[in-house]
Amino acid sequence: MFKSKLIIFIFGLLLLSTSAFAAERELFPASEFKLGYEGMYMYYDEPNVMHEKGILNGGFAAWTGYFSQYNIMLSAELEGLAGSLRYHGKYSDGTPLECNTNDYFVSGRATMGMGFEYDRIGVTPYLGIAARYWNDDIKATGGYERQIKQLYLPIGINLVARLDDGWSIGGTLEGDLLLGGKVKSKLSDAGPNYEDVNNKQEFGSGGGGRISAFLEYDFDDYALGMEPYFRYWQFDDSEKDTVSTGTYIEPKNKFYMSGLRLYVKF
């Protein structure tokens, strides 16, 4: 059900790109670079098992360029955040467990699209390839480190409008389809009788989306901007991995991520 809804959503975004290309360049600059701070609140949930929540801080860098008379867009982005989350769960015998975790999150992406102009609004549908990595280290007796690596397909649409007096507004709407992933649980950290487990996540077994808005003010040589956003992910049960101590899965889970970016653009 989730996969079919995501495919319908992605197909709908593609239909928005059926118009003539933009003739003016001001909506689609030849090159722009963003560098800034990012703060994110993350809530991770494994229903009826555990959840983690807290704030991560870090930064991001992004480049976008438009080329040729057809305003072909290329972009690349890298972000990194780190911090401590609060873990709420239980041990295998049912004893409640609350503790802190050490976490860092890294993601990167490359996208390609085409710019279209509707009156004074620029619209750029795009698709690309992206990867995300989450390292989650549970700091408690019996705790262990998890390494989550995922590759996914982003497809979405960017909007921008140039206002009077140097202001610009816009936003992004995107759907994401999981291409594949791997979750390594270092259960050997919990005790010498355990072995590390590697669970695979198959194509289409998860995905998500993101929505963001931005506000910028142009000072001619550079611009300052802010961008609040919300991201959502959900994943089904992974494939099973069998080791000497038993058979394990990475249970279905959800991510809720809301954040704010403050940046300079030049």
Secondary structure as UniProt FT lines:
FT   HELIX           2..15
FT   TURN            16..17
FT   TURN            26..27
FT   STRAND          32..46
FT   TURN            47..49
FT   STRAND          50..67
FT   TURN            68..71
FT   STRAND          72..90
FT   TURN            92..93
FT   STRAND          96..114
FT   STRAND          116..118
FT   TURN            119..120
FT   STRAND          121..139
FT   TURN            141..142
FT   STRAND          145..162
FT   HELIX           164..166
FT   STRAND          167..186
FT   HELIX           187..189
FT   TURN            192..193
FT   STRAND          197..201
FT   TURN            203..204
FT   STRAND          206..218
FT   STRAND          223..235
FT   STRAND          241..243
FT   TURN            244..245
FT   STRAND          246..248
FT   STRAND          253..265
//
